[in-house]
Amino acid sequence: MANKEAAFKQIYEANSKKIFHLCYGYTGDDDAANDLLQETFLKVWQNLEKFRNQAMISTWIYRIAVNTCLTYLRSEKRQAKDELTPQLAETKREELSDKNEKVALLYKCISKLEESERIIITMVLDEVPYPEIADISGISEGNLRVKIYRIKQKLTELYNQYERL
């Protein structure tokens, strides 16, 4: 048991920041992102013995986090709260200093992307290697590069629209 706890602590320290960014990219809200982070790592703890080292552990954790976020978003939509995210992102943006305003705007733009695009671009921002992103998203590396290029174009357009406002 102590060995499992030590392994889990190491896994958490190595992956928690990236998973938080992923969750924040879905929600645009610190509290919801923290909740999803905790829920993800609870699932990691509960299923640690089932991990078979067939993929990198970070890839396995990303899949758990993505599924946790998608489940959360589906339940939020069922509760008709999907308009909260832009309001929370706007509130968050007002709270941040000028220095962080551009980062907040970037996350606001990311929140406007489709779910699969949000997953991919968040992993790119977290510097996850392309082969690992391809594995997580289930597409070829060549197709991934095209998708990332298109996502960046879309983000640039969104960002420029907000900058003009």
C-alpha positions in Angstrom: 0.0 0.0 0.0 2.8 2.4 0.9 4.4 1.6 -2.5 1.1 2.4 -4.3 0.9 5.7 -2.4 4.5 6.6 -3.3 3.9 5.8 -7.0 0.6 7.7 -7.0 2.3 10.8 -5.4 5.0 10.7 -8.1 2.4 10.3 -10.9 0.3 13.2 -9.5 3.3 15.5 -9.2 4.4 14.7 -12.8 0.9 15.2 -14.4 -1.3 17.4 -12.3 -0.4 20.7 -13.9 -1.0 19.5 -17.4 -4.3 17.8 -16.4 -5.4 21.1 -14.6 -4.7 23.0 -17.9 -6.7 20.4 -19.8 -9.7 20.7 -17.4 -9.4 24.5 -17.4 -9.5 24.5 -21.2 -12.8 22.7 -21.0 -14.4 24.7 -18.3 -12.8 28.2 -18.2 -13.3 28.0 -14.5 -10.7 27.4 -11.7 -13.1 25.7 -9.3 -14.6 23.4 -11.9 -11.1 22.6 -13.3 -9.9 21.7 -9.8 -13.0 19.5 -9.2 -12.3 17.7 -12.5 -8.6 17.4 -11.6 -9.5 15.7 -8.3 -12.1 13.5 -10.0 -9.5 12.4 -12.6 -6.9 11.5 -10.0 -9.4 9.7 -7.9 -10.1 7.5 -10.9 -6.3 7.1 -11.4 -5.9 6.0 -7.8 -8.9 3.6 -8.0 -7.6 2.0 -11.3 -3.8 2.2 -10.8 -3.5 -1.6 -10.5 -5.3 -2.0 -13.9 -2.7 0.1 -15.7 -0.8 -2.4 -17.9 2.1 -0.2 -19.2 0.8 -0.7 -22.8 0.8 3.1 -23.2 2.7 5.8 -21.3 1.0 6.6 -18.0 0.5 10.2 -19.0 -1.4 9.1 -22.1 -3.6 6.9 -19.8 -4.2 9.8 -17.4 -5.1 12.2 -20.3 -7.7 9.7 -21.5 -9.2 9.5 -18.1 -9.2 13.3 -17.8 -10.8 13.8 -21.3 -13.5 11.3 -20.5 -14.1 13.0 -17.1 -14.3 16.4 -18.7 -16.7 15.2 -21.5 -19.0 13.6 -18.9 -19.0 16.9 -16.9 -19.8 18.9 -20.0 -22.7 16.6 -21.0 -24.2 16.9 -17.5 -23.7 20.7 -17.5 -25.6 20.9 -20.9 -28.4 18.7 -19.5 -28.7 21.2 -16.7 -28.8 24.0 -19.2 -25.8 25.8 -17.7 -23.8 25.9 -20.9 -24.0 29.7 -20.9 -22.1 29.9 -17.6 -18.7 29.2 -19.1 -18.4 32.4 -21.2 -19.7 34.4 -18.3 -17.2 32.8 -15.9 -14.4 33.3 -18.5 -15.4 37.0 -18.8 -15.5 37.4 -15.0 -12.1 35.7 -14.7 -10.7 37.9 -17.4 -11.7 41.0 -15.4 -10.1 39.7 -12.3 -6.7 39.1 -14.0 -4.0 41.7 -14.3 -3.1 43.2 -17.7 -0.2 40.8 -17.9 -2.5 37.8 -17.7 -5.3 39.2 -19.9 -3.9 37.8 -23.1 -3.7 34.3 -21.5 -7.3 34.6 -20.3 -8.4 35.7 -23.8 -6.6 32.7 -25.3 -8.5 30.4 -23.0 -11.7 32.1 -23.8 -11.0 31.5 -27.5 -10.1 27.9 -26.8 -13.4 27.5 -25.0 -15.1 28.4 -28.3 -13.5 25.4 -30.2 -15.1 22.0 -30.7 -14.4 19.5 -27.9 -11.8 17.5 -30.0 -10.0 20.7 -30.9 -9.9 21.8 -27.3 -8.3 18.5 -26.3 -5.7 18.7 -29.0 -4.7 22.4 -28.6 -4.5 22.1 -24.8 -2.1 19.2 -25.1 0.0 21.2 -27.7 0.1 24.1 -25.2 1.3 21.6 -22.5 4.0 20.5 -24.9 2.8 16.9 -25.0 4.7 15.1 -27.8 2.8 14.8 -31.1 3.0 10.9 -31.1 1.4 10.9 -27.7 -1.3 13.4 -28.8 -2.0 11.2 -31.9 -2.3 8.2 -29.6 -4.7 9.9 -27.2 -6.9 11.4 -29.9 -6.9 8.3 -32.0 -5.7 9.9 -35.3 -2.5 9.5 -37.3 0.4 11.8 -36.6 0.2 13.3 -40.2 -3.5 14.0 -39.8 -2.8 15.5 -36.3 -0.3 18.0 -37.8 -2.9 19.2 -40.3 -5.6 19.4 -37.6 -3.2 21.4 -35.3 -2.5 23.8 -38.2 -6.2 24.3 -38.8 -6.9 24.8 -35.0 -4.2 27.4 -34.8 -5.7 29.3 -37.8 -9.2 29.1 -36.1 -7.7 30.3 -32.8 -5.9 33.2 -34.5 -9.2 34.3 -36.2 -11.1 34.1 -32.9 -8.3 35.9 -31.0 -8.2 38.7 -33.6 -12.0 39.1 -33.4 -11.8 39.6 -29.6 -8.8 42.0 -29.9 -10.9 44.2 -32.2 -13.7 44.5 -29.6 
